[in-house]
Amino acid sequence: MPEVRATFWDNMAKTMHMLSEMVAKRAGRDADDLAVRVFAGALFGVAMSLSFRSIEQPETNIYAEFAEALALLEDGMPL
């Protein structure tokens, strides 16, 4: 199991790095910029959360919920 866990985390890190590079390019910033990494992490977290939700509730409109989640991020995550 440790090998599977290590592979899982390695793939997560690679995905986060790719997402950070895409965000950085669009924003005209460096991929290692803290704001870029935090923003990419928030997007990644939204995607993961909605992926789990769509498995648990297949009728979920993932596109509508993604848009709603982005609006929550934009509004500063009011709870």
Phi and psi in degrees as GROMACS dihedral restraints (atoms count N, CA, C in turn):
[ dihedral_restraints ]
;  ai    aj    ak    al  type     phi  dphi    fc
    3     4     5     6     1   -57.8    20    10
    4     5     6     7     1   -33.8    20    10
    6     7     8     9     1   -67.3    20    10
    7     8     9    10     1   -40.6    20    10
    9    10    11    12     1   -64.7    20    10
   10    11    12    13     1   -44.1    20    10
   12    13    14    15     1   -62.3    20    10
   13    14    15    16     1   -43.3    20    10
   15    16    17    18     1   -63.5    20    10
   16    17    18    19     1   -41.4    20    10
   18    19    20    21     1   -64.9    20    10
   19    20    21    22     1   -41.6    20    10
   21    22    23    24     1   -57.2    20    10
   22    23    24    25     1   -51.2    20    10
   24    25    26    27     1   -68.0    20    10
   25    26    27    28     1   -33.4    20    10
   27    28    29    30     1   -63.8    20    10
   28    29    30    31     1   -43.7    20    10
   30    31    32    33     1   -66.0    20    10
   31    32    33    34     1   -37.9    20    10
   33    34    35    36     1   -62.7    20    10
   34    35    36    37     1   -43.8    20    10
   36    37    38    39     1   -63.2    20    10
   37    38    39    40     1   -41.6    20    10
   39    40    41    42     1   -64.2    20    10
   40    41    42    43     1   -41.6    20    10
   42    43    44    45     1   -64.4    20    10
   43    44    45    46     1   -44.0    20    10
   45    46    47    48     1   -61.8    20    10
   46    47    48    49     1   -40.1    20    10
   48    49    50    51     1   -64.1    20    10
   49    50    51    52     1   -43.8    20    10
   51    52    53    54     1   -62.6    20    10
   52    53    54    55     1   -42.7    20    10
   54    55    56    57     1   -65.2    20    10
   55    56    57    58     1   -40.4    20    10
   57    58    59    60     1   -61.9    20    10
   58    59    60    61     1   -39.8    20    10
   60    61    62    63     1   -64.8    20    10
   61    62    63    64     1   -40.4    20    10
   63    64    65    66     1   -65.6    20    10
   64    65    66    67     1   -44.3    20    10
   66    67    68    69     1   -63.4    20    10
   67    68    69    70     1   -44.4    20    10
   69    70    71    72     1   -61.0    20    10
   70    71    72    73     1   -43.7    20    10
   72    73    74    75     1   -62.2    20    10
   73    74    75    76     1   -43.8    20    10
   75    76    77    78     1   -66.7    20    10
   76    77    78    79     1   -35.4    20    10
   78    79    80    81     1   -88.8    20    10
   79    80    81    82     1    -7.8    20    10
   81    82    83    84     1    70.0    20    10
   82    83    84    85     1    33.6    20    10
   84    85    86    87     1  -126.3    20    10
   85    86    87    88     1   174.4    20    10
   87    88    89    90     1   -82.1    20    10
   88    89    90    91     1   142.7    20    10
   90    91    92    93     1   -63.6    20    10
   91    92    93    94     1   -22.7    20    10
   93    94    95    96     1   -89.5    20    10
   94    95    96    97     1    -1.0    20    10
   96    97    98    99     1   -60.3    20    10
   97    98    99   100     1   132.9    20    10
   99   100   101   102     1   -57.1    20    10
  100   101   102   103     1   -43.9    20    10
  102   103   104   105     1   -62.4    20    10
  103   104   105   106     1   -38.7    20    10
  105   106   107   108     1   -65.0    20    10
  106   107   108   109     1   -46.0    20    10
  108   109   110   111     1   -64.9    20    10
  109   110   111   112     1   -40.1    20    10
  111   112   113   114     1   -66.3    20    10
  112   113   114   115     1   -43.5    20    10
  114   115   116   117     1   -62.8    20    10
  115   116   117   118     1   -46.2    20    10
  117   118   119   120     1   -61.8    20    10
  118   119   120   121     1   -40.1    20    10
  120   121   122   123     1   -63.2    20    10
  121   122   123   124     1   -38.3    20    10
  123   124   125   126     1   -65.3    20    10
  124   125   126   127     1   -43.9    20    10
  126   127   128   129     1   -62.1    20    10
  127   128   129   130     1   -42.9    20    10
  129   130   131   132     1   -63.1    20    10
  130   131   132   133     1   -41.6    20    10
  132   133   134   135     1   -62.8    20    10
  133   134   135   136     1   -41.1    20    10
  135   136   137   138     1   -61.0    20    10
  136   137   138   139     1   -47.6    20    10
  138   139   140   141     1   -60.9    20    10
  139   140   141   142     1   -43.1    20    10
  141   142   143   144     1   -64.9    20    10
  142   143   144   145     1   -46.4    20    10
  144   145   146   147     1   -59.3    20    10
  145   146   147   148     1   -44.5    20    10
  147   148   149   150     1   -71.5    20    10
  148   149   150   151     1   -30.6    20    10
  150   151   152   153     1   -63.2    20    10
  151   152   153   154     1   -46.6    20    10
  153   154   155   156     1   -62.6    20    10
  154   155   156   157     1   -41.8    20    10
  156   157   158   159     1   -62.9    20    10
  157   158   159   160     1   -40.6    20    10
  159   160   161   162     1   -68.4    20    10
  160   161   162   163     1   -26.4    20    10
  162   163   164   165     1   -72.3    20    10
  163   164   165   166     1   -43.4    20    10
  165   166   167   168     1   -73.4    20    10
  166   167   168   169     1   -34.0    20    10
  168   169   170   171     1  -132.7    20    10
  169   170   171   172     1    82.8    20    10
  171   172   173   174     1   -59.1    20    10
  172   173   174   175     1   -21.0    20    10
  174   175   176   177     1   -77.4    20    10
  175   176   177   178     1    -6.1    20    10
  177   178   179   180     1   -59.8    20    10
  178   179   180   181     1   133.4    20    10
  180   181   182   183     1   -84.8    20    10
  181   182   183   184     1    93.1    20    10
  183   184   185   186     1   -63.3    20    10
  184   185   186   187     1   -31.3    20    10
  186   187   188   189     1   -70.0    20    10
  187   188   189   190     1   -42.1    20    10
  189   190   191   192     1   -66.2    20    10
  190   191   192   193     1   -40.8    20    10
  192   193   194   195     1   -70.0    20    10
  193   194   195   196     1   -32.6    20    10
  195   196   197   198     1   -63.8    20    10
  196   197   198   199     1   -44.7    20    10
  198   199   200   201     1   -61.8    20    10
  199   200   201   202     1   -41.2    20    10
  201   202   203   204     1   -65.2    20    10
  202   203   204   205     1   -40.5    20    10
  204   205   206   207     1   -64.4    20    10
  205   206   207   208     1   -41.2    20    10
  207   208   209   210     1   -63.5    20    10
  208   209   210   211     1   -37.1    20    10
  210   211   212   213     1   -64.7    20    10
  211   212   213   214     1   -38.4    20    10
  213   214   215   216     1   -61.6    20    10
  214   215   216   217     1   -44.2    20    10
  216   217   218   219     1   -60.6    20    10
  217   218   219   220     1   -44.7    20    10
  219   220   221   222     1   -63.6    20    10
  220   221   222   223     1   -32.3    20    10
  222   223   224   225     1   -83.9    20    10
  223   224   225   226     1     3.8    20    10
  225   226   227   228     1    87.4    20    10
  226   227   228   229     1    19.5    20    10
  228   229   230   231     1    61.1    20    10
  229   230   231   232     1    53.0    20    10
  231   232   233   234     1   -67.9    20    10
  232   233   234   235     1   136.5    20    10
